[in-house]
Amino acid sequence: MLPFLALAGLAATTLASICQASPLDKAEALSDCLSKSGVPTDALGSEDWKLDASPYNLRLNFTPVGIAVPTTVKHIQDAVACAAKLGVKANAKCGGHSYASFGLGGEDGHLTIEMDRMNKVILNNATGIASVEGGSRLGHVAYELYNQGKRAFSHGTCPGVGVGGHALHGGFGMSSHTKGLALDWMVGATVVLANSTVVNCSATENPDLFWAVRGAGSSMGVVSEFRFNTFVVPEKVTYFVAAVQWPTEERALVGVQAVQEYAETMPVELNMRLFIQSRFVNLEGMWYGDKASLTAALAPLVKKTNATVQLSQEGGWLDQLKHFGNGVNLDQGHPYNYHETFYSSSVYTKALNETQLKAFVSYWFKVAKKNKRDWYVQIDLHGGNTSAVTKPAVDSTSYAHRDYLLMYLFNDRVDKGVAFPADGFGVTQNFIRNITDGMGRSNWGQYINYPDPNLDQATAQTNYWGGHLSKLQKIKASVDPEDVFHYPQGVVPV
C-alpha cells in the first residue's frame, strides 16, 4: 500500500477529480503535496527550472508538471508518493543526456525527479567497492575514484552523462571490450519503488529486481545509490586515431569487411570504433598498454584498411578520459548546460554477410553522402571472441544484446538555432533498413541508450529488450503495477 500523504484542505471527491485531470492541470496540487512533504523543488520559471527542464536534445522539448530536486532518499520517496497519489507519472533525470528526453518523461506532464544534487562518490579502498549516489555524472565519478584510490569501472566517454541512465541500460565505452559494460560492475543498488518504499538489490537480495535494473532500470524505480566494484587503473594506456582512405564503394567495402573480421578476434586490450562521417572516416580507440605494443597489434588492420595513424599518444588514466571527453572538464556536476538538435537511432548486428555489407556501403555512398547536415555513423566493436561484454551469460542481466558483434550509433544533427527538417528522419531510418532488411528478427536489436524517439512503445520494447522482455514485464508488474515510472519507450507491466 502507498503511504497516505494528506493533501491539506482537499476532500476525497476533490482528490478524485484531480487524479482524473490532465497531468499539466495537476501542477498546483502536486506542488502543494511536494511542499507539505518537504521535498525541494524548482519554482516554475526560475533559473533552476529553466536549466533542469532544458533538454540535451532541443528537438524534444517537453514540459514537466513539476521538478523535484531531492538531496536525500526521503525526498525521493515523498516525491514518488505525491506523483503516485495524484496519478502523475514520474521519471528520474540524472545527467539529462537522454537522446529522447526520457528524464523529462519523453512527453509533457510528468514529474521530473532531478537527481544531480545527489552526487557523492565514496570508495572503500579495502574492498574496492564504490558507493555512488544516483545523480552523479560519469566524469565526476571517474575523477573521484581516481583521486580516492586510482581505481575505476568501465563506462562511457562523455563527462556530463549521468551514471543513472548510463549504467541502468548498459554503459558501453572505451574500456568495454577489455572490462565489460558499466552494469557488469554493479554489485548492488538502493532503489525507491513506486510504492515509495526503499529496497536494496544485489545478487542475493531481491535478485529479480537486480537482474531487471541492469538493463531496464529506469522502468523499475529510482536508484538513489549504486554500488560498483572497481579495478586498479593501468599505469599506462595509449589512445589513437587512424584515418582511412576509402574514396570508392569498392575500397570501403574491403575496409569495412577487414574491420569486421578484425573485431572477431582482436586483442582483449584493444577498444575501438569505426567513425564514419561524410568527409572522413577514422578508426579511434584505446589500448591497455604502451605505444609499441599497440602499433604491433594494429599492424595487420592498418595494412588491410590502408589506414594512416595520425595520433598515438601514451598517457595515464585521466589523460585518456580527457581525450575521449573532448577536453571537457571531467569533474562535472550541477549546473550543466549542454545542448544539440538531432535525430538518433541505433542497431546491433552480428557479422554482416557480403550482401548486407554491400547494402550498407552502397547506401552510405549513394544516399548518406548527399546529406549536407552534420551526420555520423559510429560503429563500436562491441562483441567478438575476446570481448569482455560477451563473457557473462546472455541472460545474466536484462541487457539483451551481449552476443552482437557490432553496435551502430546513427546521429544526424543541425546547427544551433536551426530546426531539424520534418523530412530528415528517413535518411537514418532507411540506413538502418538497408542493414536489417532480410535479417531474421532475432538477428538484430537496438540500444536504449542510443534510442530512436520515433519508435512506438511496442516496437521499442521488442527492439531494446528482445527475449528478455517477457520477464521484464512480469517484474515491472510486481514492482510498479500502475506504471508510475512510465515513459513512451519503457517496459510496461503485464
Secondary structure per residue as TSV (DSSP state, phi and psi in degrees):
chain	resnum	aa	ss	phi	psi
A	1	M	-	360.0	141.5
A	2	L	-	-70.5	138.1
A	3	P	-	-63.2	141.9
A	4	F	-	-75.3	127.1
A	5	L	-	-114.9	113.5
A	6	A	-	-71.4	128.1
A	7	L	-	-97.6	99.7
A	8	A	T	-54.8	130.0
A	9	G	T	84.3	1.2
A	10	L	-	-104.6	122.2
A	11	A	-	-73.1	162.6
A	12	A	H	-59.4	-38.3
A	13	T	H	-66.4	-35.8
A	14	T	H	-66.4	-43.2
A	15	L	H	-61.0	-41.9
A	16	A	H	-61.7	-40.9
A	17	S	H	-67.5	-34.5
A	18	I	H	-63.6	-43.3
A	19	C	H	-63.9	-25.4
A	20	Q	H	-89.3	-8.6
A	21	A	S	-74.6	167.1
A	22	S	-	-68.3	150.7
A	23	P	G	-53.7	-42.9
A	24	L	G	-69.1	-19.2
A	25	D	G	-78.6	-5.1
A	26	K	G	-97.8	7.7
A	27	A	H	-57.3	-45.0
A	28	E	H	-66.1	-45.7
A	29	A	H	-64.8	-39.8
A	30	L	H	-65.9	-44.5
A	31	S	H	-58.7	-41.4
A	32	D	H	-63.4	-44.6
A	33	C	H	-63.1	-46.3
A	34	L	H	-62.3	-41.7
A	35	S	H	-62.6	-47.3
A	36	K	H	-69.5	-21.6
A	37	S	T	-87.4	-4.6
A	38	G	T	78.5	21.6
A	39	V	-	-85.7	123.3
A	40	P	-	-62.6	142.5
A	41	T	B	-138.9	162.0
A	42	D	-	-86.3	129.3
A	43	A	-	-71.2	135.3
A	44	L	T	-54.6	127.5
A	45	G	T	86.5	-7.3
A	46	S	S	-72.3	167.1
A	47	E	H	-62.9	-38.2
A	48	D	H	-63.6	-41.7
A	49	W	H	-59.7	-48.0
A	50	K	H	-59.9	-39.5
A	51	L	H	-70.5	-48.0
A	52	D	H	-73.6	-25.1
A	53	A	T	-91.5	-3.3
A	54	S	-	-84.4	122.5
A	55	P	-	-79.6	154.9
A	56	Y	S	-62.9	-45.6
A	57	N	B	-94.4	103.1
A	58	L	T	-67.2	-10.7
A	59	R	T	-70.5	-21.1
A	60	L	S	-123.8	81.0
A	61	N	-	-105.7	108.2
A	62	F	-	-112.2	155.4
A	63	T	-	-105.1	112.9
A	64	P	-	-71.4	155.0
A	65	V	S	-80.8	-19.1
A	66	G	E	-170.6	158.9
A	67	I	E	-128.0	110.0
A	68	A	E	-88.2	142.5
A	69	V	-	-127.0	75.0
A	70	P	-	-69.6	150.2
A	71	T	S	-123.5	-2.9
A	72	T	S	-138.6	163.5
A	73	V	H	-63.3	-37.8
A	74	K	H	-59.9	-38.9
A	75	H	H	-60.3	-41.9
A	76	I	H	-63.3	-46.5
A	77	Q	H	-55.0	-49.0
A	78	D	H	-68.4	-34.9
A	79	A	H	-64.7	-44.9
A	80	V	H	-63.2	-40.9
A	81	A	H	-63.5	-41.7
A	82	C	H	-62.4	-44.6
A	83	A	H	-61.9	-46.5
A	84	A	H	-63.7	-40.4
A	85	K	H	-64.9	-33.7
A	86	L	H	-96.0	1.3
A	87	G	T	73.2	29.3
A	88	V	-	-102.0	135.9
A	89	K	-	-75.7	147.8
A	90	A	E	-130.2	142.0
A	91	N	E	-140.9	134.9
A	92	A	E	-76.3	141.1
A	93	K	E	-126.3	123.9
A	94	C	S	-107.7	-84.8
A	95	G	S	-80.5	-23.6
A	96	G	-	78.1	16.4
A	97	H	-	-91.3	5.5
A	98	S	-	-54.7	126.0
A	99	Y	T	-63.6	-22.2
A	100	A	T	-111.5	12.4
A	101	S	-	57.9	39.3
A	102	F	G	-68.9	-26.4
A	103	G	G	-65.2	-22.7
A	104	L	G	-94.6	8.5
A	105	G	T	101.2	-16.3
A	106	G	S	70.7	6.6
A	107	E	S	-168.9	167.1
A	108	D	S	-70.4	153.4
A	109	G	S	91.4	16.0
A	110	H	-	-98.9	160.1
A	111	L	E	-86.6	119.3
A	112	T	E	-90.4	126.2
A	113	I	E	-102.2	95.0
A	114	E	E	-78.3	110.2
A	115	M	-	-91.5	-6.0
A	116	D	T	-73.9	-2.0
A	117	R	T	-83.9	-8.8
A	118	M	-	-105.3	92.0
A	119	N	-	-137.6	28.8
A	120	K	-	-70.4	140.4
A	121	V	E	-128.5	120.3
A	122	I	E	-128.2	120.5
A	123	L	E	-99.0	127.7
A	124	N	E	-91.6	103.2
A	125	N	T	-68.8	-20.5
A	126	A	T	-72.8	-38.3
A	127	T	T	-103.1	-19.3
A	128	G	T	78.0	8.9
A	129	I	E	-91.7	130.7
A	130	A	E	-105.5	130.2
A	131	S	E	-96.1	121.6
A	132	V	E	-126.8	116.9
A	133	E	E	-65.1	151.4
A	134	G	T	-68.6	-10.1
A	135	G	T	-101.7	10.5
A	136	S	-	-74.5	147.4
A	137	R	B	-98.7	152.8
A	138	L	H	-58.2	-42.3
A	139	G	H	-63.0	-40.6
A	140	H	H	-63.4	-43.9
A	141	V	H	-61.5	-47.7
A	142	A	H	-61.7	-42.7
A	143	Y	H	-61.3	-45.4
A	144	E	H	-68.6	-43.6
A	145	L	H	-64.2	-37.5
A	146	Y	H	-67.0	-45.9
A	147	N	H	-73.8	-26.4
A	148	Q	H	-85.0	-18.6
A	149	G	H	-173.9	14.1
A	150	K	S	52.0	48.9
A	151	R	E	-126.1	169.9
A	152	A	E	-161.7	169.7
A	153	F	-	-132.3	166.3
A	154	S	-	-76.0	131.5
A	155	H	-	-161.6	-176.2
A	156	G	-	-77.0	-173.0
A	157	T	S	-103.8	-24.6
A	158	C	-	-81.6	120.4
A	159	P	T	-60.8	-26.9
A	160	G	T	-87.0	-7.1
A	161	V	S	-67.9	138.9
A	162	G	B	-78.5	141.6
A	163	V	H	-64.3	-26.6
A	164	G	H	-62.6	-70.0
A	165	G	H	-60.0	-35.5
A	166	H	H	-63.1	-56.3
A	167	A	H	-76.2	-24.9
A	168	L	H	-75.7	-13.2
A	169	H	H	-124.3	2.2
A	170	G	-	151.4	-90.3
A	171	G	-	95.3	60.6
A	172	F	-	-88.7	143.3
A	173	G	-	-163.2	-161.6
A	174	M	T	-81.7	14.2
A	175	S	T	-123.4	0.6
A	176	S	H	-69.1	-34.9
A	177	H	H	-64.4	-34.1
A	178	T	H	-86.4	-39.1
A	179	K	H	-121.9	-3.3
A	180	G	-	92.1	-171.6
A	181	L	-	-84.4	160.8
A	182	A	G	-56.9	-41.6
A	183	L	G	-67.8	-19.4
A	184	D	G	-71.2	-18.0
A	185	W	G	-95.5	-4.2
A	186	M	E	-75.9	126.4
A	187	V	E	-112.4	-8.4
A	188	G	E	-174.9	163.9
A	189	A	E	-155.3	148.5
A	190	T	E	-105.0	124.6
A	191	V	E	-126.1	131.6
A	192	V	E	-90.8	119.8
A	193	L	-	-88.2	175.3
A	194	A	T	-65.7	-24.0
A	195	N	T	-89.1	12.8
A	196	S	S	70.1	9.7
A	197	T	-	-80.6	159.7
A	198	V	E	-112.4	128.1
A	199	V	E	-131.1	152.8
A	200	N	E	-101.1	146.8
A	201	C	E	-136.7	147.4
A	202	S	S	-163.5	-170.3
A	203	A	S	-63.8	-23.9
A	204	T	S	-114.1	-12.3
A	205	E	S	-122.3	118.8
A	206	N	S	48.7	56.9
A	207	P	H	-63.7	-31.2
A	208	D	H	-65.1	-41.8
A	209	L	H	-64.4	-40.7
A	210	F	H	-62.2	-40.6
A	211	W	H	-60.8	-43.4
A	212	A	H	-70.7	-40.3
A	213	V	H	-68.7	-22.0
A	214	R	H	-88.8	71.4
A	215	G	H	144.6	-27.2
A	216	A	H	-144.6	35.0
A	217	G	G	-62.2	-34.0
A	218	S	G	-69.5	-15.6
A	219	S	G	-85.2	-11.6
A	220	M	T	-103.3	-25.6
A	221	G	-	169.0	-168.9
A	222	V	E	-111.6	117.4
A	223	V	E	-83.5	116.1
A	224	S	E	-86.4	-26.5
A	225	E	E	-151.7	135.2
A	226	F	E	-102.2	152.2
A	227	R	E	-125.5	117.3
A	228	F	E	-114.4	137.1
A	229	N	E	-71.4	157.6
A	230	T	-	-136.4	163.4
A	231	F	E	-122.8	156.2
A	232	V	E	-72.1	128.3
A	233	V	-	-70.9	148.0
A	234	P	-	-68.0	150.1
A	235	E	S	-69.3	-29.3
A	236	K	-	-140.4	132.0
A	237	V	E	-131.5	164.9
A	238	T	E	-132.5	124.6
A	239	Y	E	-107.5	153.1
A	240	F	E	-150.6	158.9
A	241	V	E	-135.9	129.1
A	242	A	E	-126.8	120.9
A	243	A	E	-82.5	139.7
A	244	V	E	-116.4	142.9
A	245	Q	-	-107.3	101.3
A	246	W	-	-124.2	79.0
A	247	P	-	-74.5	-16.0
A	248	T	S	-128.0	162.8
A	249	E	H	-59.7	-41.0
A	250	E	H	-62.0	-42.6
A	251	R	H	-70.6	-38.0
A	252	A	H	-64.9	-37.9
A	253	L	H	-62.4	-44.1
A	254	V	H	-63.2	-40.6
A	255	G	H	-67.7	-46.5
A	256	V	H	-65.2	-39.3
A	257	Q	H	-59.4	-41.8
A	258	A	H	-65.0	-41.8
A	259	V	H	-62.7	-44.2
A	260	Q	H	-61.8	-44.4
A	261	E	H	-64.7	-39.8
A	262	Y	H	-63.9	-37.4
A	263	A	H	-61.2	-29.3
A	264	E	H	-61.8	-34.1
A	265	T	H	-135.7	16.8
A	266	M	-	-63.1	155.4
A	267	P	-	-56.3	142.6
A	268	V	T	-61.9	-25.9
A	269	E	T	-73.0	-10.7
A	270	L	E	-98.9	136.9
A	271	N	E	-126.8	127.6
A	272	M	E	-154.0	154.8
A	273	R	E	-140.8	156.0
A	274	L	E	-102.6	121.7
A	275	F	E	-112.3	115.1
A	276	I	E	-112.2	124.5
A	277	Q	E	-129.3	169.9
A	278	S	S	-63.2	-31.0
A	279	R	S	-100.4	-17.9
A	280	F	-	-157.3	164.6
A	281	V	E	-135.9	130.8
A	282	N	E	-127.4	150.9
A	283	L	E	-98.0	129.8
A	284	E	E	-133.4	143.6
A	285	G	E	179.7	-170.5
A	286	M	E	-141.9	138.7
A	287	W	E	-118.9	131.2
A	288	Y	S	-81.0	83.0
A	289	G	S	159.7	-167.3
A	290	D	-	-92.6	174.0
A	291	K	H	-64.4	-39.3
A	292	A	H	-63.9	-43.5
A	293	S	H	-70.8	-32.5
A	294	L	H	-63.7	-46.1
A	295	T	H	-57.1	-42.2
A	296	A	H	-66.5	-40.5
A	297	A	H	-67.7	-36.8
A	298	L	H	-82.0	-16.3
A	299	A	H	-52.2	-46.4
A	300	P	H	-62.7	-39.2
A	301	L	H	-71.7	-40.1
A	302	V	H	-57.1	-41.7
A	303	K	H	-67.0	-45.5
A	304	K	H	-71.3	-27.9
A	305	T	H	-100.4	-1.0
A	306	N	T	58.2	43.4
A	307	A	E	-89.2	154.8
A	308	T	E	-124.0	117.4
A	309	V	E	-73.4	113.2
A	310	Q	E	-94.7	-25.6
A	311	L	E	-142.5	129.2
A	312	S	E	-145.2	101.0
A	313	Q	E	-123.2	117.7
A	314	E	E	-75.2	148.4
A	315	G	E	-172.1	-178.0
A	316	G	-	-89.6	-177.6
A	317	W	H	-60.1	-45.9
A	318	L	H	-68.7	-27.6
A	319	D	H	-62.3	-45.6
A	320	Q	H	-71.3	-32.1
A	321	L	H	-62.6	-42.3
A	322	K	H	-67.7	-37.9
A	323	H	H	-61.6	-52.8
A	324	F	H	-74.2	-17.9
A	325	G	T	-86.3	11.3
A	326	N	T	58.0	33.2
A	327	G	T	78.1	2.9
A	328	V	-	-69.1	144.4
A	329	N	-	-52.5	128.3
A	330	L	S	-66.9	-41.6
A	331	D	-	-80.7	71.7
A	332	Q	-	-86.8	141.5
A	333	G	-	-150.1	-146.4
A	334	H	S	-96.5	135.0
A	335	P	S	-85.8	157.6
A	336	Y	-	-138.5	131.7
A	337	N	-	-145.3	83.5
A	338	Y	-	-134.5	131.4
A	339	H	-	-144.7	150.0
A	340	E	B	-141.5	170.1
A	341	T	E	-124.9	117.2
A	342	F	E	-161.4	169.1
A	343	Y	E	-123.8	132.9
A	344	S	E	-129.2	159.4
A	345	S	E	-160.1	-179.9
A	346	S	E	-155.3	168.0
A	347	V	E	-159.7	146.4
A	348	Y	E	-108.9	143.4
A	349	T	E	-142.1	161.4
A	350	K	S	-81.0	-172.9
A	351	A	-	-59.0	131.5
A	352	L	-	-76.8	138.8
A	353	N	-	-80.0	178.9
A	354	E	H	-61.0	-40.8
A	355	T	H	-64.4	-43.6
A	356	Q	H	-67.8	-39.4
A	357	L	H	-62.6	-43.1
A	358	K	H	-63.4	-39.0
A	359	A	H	-64.9	-41.7
A	360	F	H	-62.6	-50.0
A	361	V	H	-68.1	-39.9
A	362	S	H	-61.7	-44.7
A	363	Y	H	-65.0	-40.7
A	364	W	H	-56.8	-48.8
A	365	F	H	-79.2	-38.4
A	366	K	H	-87.9	-27.0
A	367	V	T	-119.1	-56.6
A	368	A	G	-60.6	-38.4
A	369	K	G	-63.8	-19.8
A	370	K	G	-81.7	-11.9
A	371	N	-	-74.2	117.0
A	372	K	-	-89.4	-0.6
A	373	R	S	-75.4	174.4
A	374	D	E	-88.2	81.2
A	375	W	E	-105.2	159.4
A	376	Y	E	-154.3	158.3
A	377	V	E	-122.0	121.9
A	378	Q	E	-108.4	119.4
A	379	I	E	-108.8	105.1
A	380	D	E	-82.4	135.1
A	381	L	E	-82.0	90.5
A	382	H	-	-85.9	-45.0
A	383	G	-	-116.4	-141.0
A	384	G	S	104.5	170.7
A	385	N	T	-65.4	-24.4
A	386	T	T	-107.3	-0.4
A	387	S	-	-74.1	134.6
A	388	A	G	-66.8	-21.9
A	389	V	G	-63.7	-34.1
A	390	T	G	-85.3	-8.2
A	391	K	S	-69.8	-45.6
A	392	P	S	-66.7	153.7
A	393	A	-	-60.7	147.4
A	394	V	T	-55.4	-35.5
A	395	D	T	-94.0	10.0
A	396	S	S	-70.5	-25.9
A	397	T	S	-138.8	171.9
A	398	S	S	-79.1	-5.9
A	399	Y	-	-62.5	120.0
A	400	A	-	-100.8	6.1
A	401	H	-	-123.7	26.6
A	402	R	T	-63.7	-27.7
A	403	D	T	-88.6	10.2
A	404	Y	-	-92.6	140.1
A	405	L	S	-76.8	-43.4
A	406	L	E	-120.8	142.1
A	407	M	E	-126.8	120.9
A	408	Y	E	-107.4	131.8
A	409	L	E	-109.2	124.7
A	410	F	E	-106.7	127.6
A	411	N	E	-136.8	126.8
A	412	D	E	-130.2	111.7
A	413	R	E	-128.9	161.6
A	414	V	E	-121.8	166.8
A	415	D	-	-67.6	159.2
A	416	K	T	-57.0	132.7
A	417	G	T	85.9	-2.9
A	418	V	-	-102.8	136.5
A	419	A	-	-79.5	141.7
A	420	F	-	-70.7	132.2
A	421	P	-	-69.2	142.0
A	422	A	T	-62.0	-27.0
A	423	D	T	-96.3	13.5
A	424	G	-	-87.7	-14.7
A	425	F	H	-68.6	-29.9
A	426	G	H	-63.1	-27.3
A	427	V	H	-60.1	-48.6
A	428	T	H	-71.7	-44.8
A	429	Q	H	-59.6	-41.3
A	430	N	H	-73.5	-29.5
A	431	F	H	-58.7	-46.7
A	432	I	H	-67.0	-42.4
A	433	R	H	-61.5	-34.3
A	434	N	H	-64.3	-26.2
A	435	I	H	-83.5	-43.8
A	436	T	H	-91.1	-17.0
A	437	D	T	-56.8	128.4
A	438	G	T	90.6	-12.7
A	439	M	S	-79.4	144.3
A	440	G	-	-63.8	149.2
A	441	R	G	-61.5	-25.2
A	442	S	G	-84.9	2.1
A	443	N	G	-103.8	8.6
A	444	W	E	-154.2	160.1
A	445	G	E	-152.1	-174.3
A	446	Q	-	-136.7	157.0
A	447	Y	-	-103.7	120.7
A	448	I	T	-66.2	-22.5
A	449	N	T	-77.4	-12.4
A	450	Y	S	-117.9	64.5
A	451	P	-	-74.2	156.1
A	452	D	-	-104.2	103.7
A	453	P	T	-63.2	-14.4
A	454	N	T	-85.5	-3.1
A	455	L	S	-77.1	142.2
A	456	D	-	-76.1	166.6
A	457	Q	H	-63.1	-42.9
A	458	A	H	-62.3	-45.9
A	459	T	H	-65.2	-42.6
A	460	A	H	-60.3	-46.2
A	461	Q	H	-58.9	-45.1
A	462	T	H	-64.3	-44.0
A	463	N	H	-71.0	-36.2
A	464	Y	H	-81.0	-33.5
A	465	W	H	-121.9	-4.9
A	466	G	G	46.0	-128.3
A	467	G	G	-69.2	-8.9
A	468	H	G	-89.2	-5.5
A	469	L	H	-62.9	-44.6
A	470	S	H	-59.5	-45.4
A	471	K	H	-64.3	-41.3
A	472	L	H	-62.0	-41.7
A	473	Q	H	-63.7	-35.2
A	474	K	H	-69.7	-41.9
A	475	I	H	-65.3	-41.2
A	476	K	H	-57.0	-43.0
A	477	A	H	-64.0	-29.3
A	478	S	H	-81.9	-29.1
A	479	V	H	-106.4	-19.9
A	480	D	-	-148.4	64.6
A	481	P	T	-63.3	-27.1
A	482	E	T	-92.4	5.0
A	483	D	-	57.1	47.2
A	484	V	T	-61.0	-40.4
A	485	F	T	-91.8	50.9
A	486	H	-	-81.0	144.1
A	487	Y	-	-150.5	162.0
A	488	P	T	-63.3	-11.9
A	489	Q	T	-127.6	17.8
A	490	G	S	-84.1	175.2
A	491	V	-	-72.6	133.6
A	492	V	-	-107.4	147.6
A	493	P	-	-75.4	145.9
A	494	V	-	-135.3	360.0
